[in-house]
């Protein structure tokens, strides 16, 4: 009876660990997508920096291209870069927290395996 209870507890702890791994993968995917968006926006910023103030810039809104002021477009890109950078930092902190939880969960599983 004791062994059955122990194996159930071990299975529960392993399930928790597996859930942490799934969550870690989701956060990694999100972080990777944010990194791609950040790189794209940095490239756009570099392109904007090459333009002079009289250059025409167009923004795609639905099916139409709408003329936009260069300064406004630069500001929008800069704001996106700041936002994406902030979101990436949040994701990195979340990854660290999940890694810590995984280590703690491994210790719990290890102790249960030694007891069983």
DAFEN-V898633 format. One line per field, one symbol per residue. phi: phi as a letter, one per 20 degrees, with the letter a starting at -180 (. if undefined). A space follows every 10 residues. Layout:
BEGIN
phi=???
END
This chain:
BEGIN
phi=.fffffffff ffffffffff ffffffffff ffffffffff ffffffffff eefefeccde cmededfcfg ffffffffff ffffffffff ffffffffgf ffffffffff ffffff
END
